Amino acid sequence: MGLHLAEIADTVAPGAQAALLVDQAGWHLAHYLVVPPNITPVPPPPKCPELNPVENVLQFMRDDWLSNSVFTSYNDIVDYCCHAWNKLDDQPWKIMSLGMREWAHEF
C-alpha cells in the first residue's frame, strides 16, 4: 500500500492535496503505513457499502454469476471468478450502471 500511495503522490500537482477514498481494510489505515504529506486518506464510515460503488459490482457478480455453484478445487474457484470478471469487463455499460448512485445526482 505504501508503494501505491507513493505512485499516487507523484502524480498530484505541486502544492495540491489528494483525498483518497479507502475502505476499512487494515492495510489502508495501518499505523505503520507511511502516507505521503500530499495525500489524505478518507475512510467511509463502517458498514456503509452504499458509499462504495464496487460493493454493487461484487453483489451483482455474486447474485448473477457466482452463486449456487459447486467447485472441485481452489483452481476451479479462481477460474470461475476470472471468467465472471472477464465477462463483466466485456460489459462496461453494466459496470457504469452498477456504480451509479441515483441519490448522488440529486444535488
VEXDREN-2710 file (C-alpha; in Angstrom, 1 decimal):
% VEXDREN-2710
k/r/px/py/pz
1/MET/0.0/0.0/0.0
2/GLY/2.9/2.3/0.7
3/LEU/4.2/1.9/-2.8
4/HIS/0.8/2.5/-4.2
5/LEU/0.5/5.8/-2.2
6/ALA/3.9/6.9/-3.4
7/GLU/2.8/6.4/-7.0
8/ILE/-0.3/8.4/-6.4
9/ALA/1.6/11.1/-4.6
10/ASP/4.0/11.5/-7.6
11/THR/1.0/12.4/-9.9
12/VAL/-0.5/15.0/-7.6
13/ALA/0.1/18.5/-8.8
14/PRO/2.7/20.5/-6.8
15/GLY/1.0/22.3/-4.0
16/ALA/-2.2/20.3/-4.3
17/GLN/-3.7/17.8/-1.9
18/ALA/-5.3/14.5/-2.9
19/ALA/-8.2/13.0/-1.0
20/LEU/-8.1/9.2/-1.4
21/LEU/-11.2/7.2/-0.5
22/VAL/-10.1/4.0/1.2
23/ASP/-12.2/1.2/2.7
24/GLN/-11.7/-0.1/6.3
25/ALA/-9.1/-2.7/5.3
26/GLY/-6.4/-2.9/7.9
27/TRP/-3.6/-2.2/5.5
28/HIS/-5.3/1.0/4.3
29/LEU/-5.2/2.6/7.7
30/ALA/-2.3/0.7/9.5
31/HIS/-0.3/2.8/12.0
32/TYR/2.9/1.8/10.3
33/LEU/1.8/2.9/6.9
34/VAL/3.7/5.9/5.5
35/VAL/1.3/8.3/3.9
36/PRO/2.9/11.0/1.7
37/PRO/2.1/14.5/3.0
38/ASN/0.1/15.4/-0.2
39/ILE/-2.4/12.6/0.3
40/THR/-5.2/12.4/2.9
41/PRO/-6.9/9.0/3.2
42/VAL/-10.6/9.4/3.7
43/PRO/-12.2/6.2/5.1
44/PRO/-16.0/5.9/4.8
45/PRO/-18.0/5.1/8.0
46/PRO/-18.0/1.4/8.8
47/LYS/-20.9/-0.7/7.4
48/CYS/-21.7/1.8/4.6
49/PRO/-21.5/-0.3/1.4
50/GLU/-23.7/2.3/-0.4
51/LEU/-20.7/4.7/-0.3
52/ASN/-18.5/2.2/-2.1
53/PRO/-19.8/1.6/-5.7
54/VAL/-17.6/-1.6/-6.1
55/GLU/-19.9/-3.2/-3.5
56/ASN/-22.7/-3.1/-6.0
57/VAL/-20.4/-4.7/-8.7
58/LEU/-19.4/-7.5/-6.3
59/GLN/-23.0/-8.1/-5.2
60/PHE/-24.1/-8.3/-8.9
61/MET/-21.4/-10.9/-9.6
62/ARG/-22.3/-13.0/-6.6
63/ASP/-26.0/-12.9/-7.3
64/ASP/-25.9/-13.4/-11.0
65/TRP/-22.8/-15.4/-11.9
66/LEU/-21.1/-16.9/-8.8
67/SER/-24.0/-18.1/-6.5
68/ASN/-25.2/-21.7/-6.3
69/SER/-22.0/-23.1/-7.7
70/VAL/-20.1/-26.2/-6.7
71/PHE/-16.3/-26.1/-7.1
72/THR/-14.0/-29.0/-7.2
73/SER/-10.8/-27.2/-6.3
74/TYR/-9.2/-23.9/-5.5
75/ASN/-8.1/-23.6/-9.1
76/ASP/-11.7/-24.2/-10.1
77/ILE/-12.8/-21.3/-7.9
78/VAL/-10.2/-19.0/-9.4
79/ASP/-11.0/-20.0/-12.9
80/TYR/-14.8/-19.4/-12.3
81/CYS/-14.2/-16.0/-10.7
82/CYS/-11.8/-14.9/-13.5
83/HIS/-14.4/-16.0/-16.1
84/ALA/-17.1/-13.9/-14.3
85/TRP/-14.7/-10.9/-14.0
86/ASN/-13.8/-11.1/-17.7
87/LYS/-17.4/-11.4/-18.6
88/LEU/-18.2/-8.2/-16.7
89/ASP/-15.1/-6.5/-18.2
90/ASP/-16.7/-7.0/-21.6
91/GLN/-19.8/-5.1/-20.5
92/PRO/-18.6/-1.6/-19.5
93/TRP/-22.1/-0.2/-19.6
94/LYS/-23.0/-2.7/-16.9
95/ILE/-20.1/-1.6/-14.7
96/MET/-21.2/2.0/-15.1
97/SER/-24.8/1.3/-14.3
98/LEU/-23.9/-0.8/-11.2
99/GLY/-21.7/2.0/-9.8
100/MET/-24.3/4.8/-10.2
101/ARG/-25.9/6.2/-7.2
102/GLU/-29.1/8.0/-8.0
103/TRP/-29.0/9.9/-4.8
104/ALA/-25.6/11.3/-5.7
105/HIS/-27.1/13.1/-8.7
106/GLU/-29.9/14.8/-6.8
107/PHE/-27.8/17.8/-5.5
END
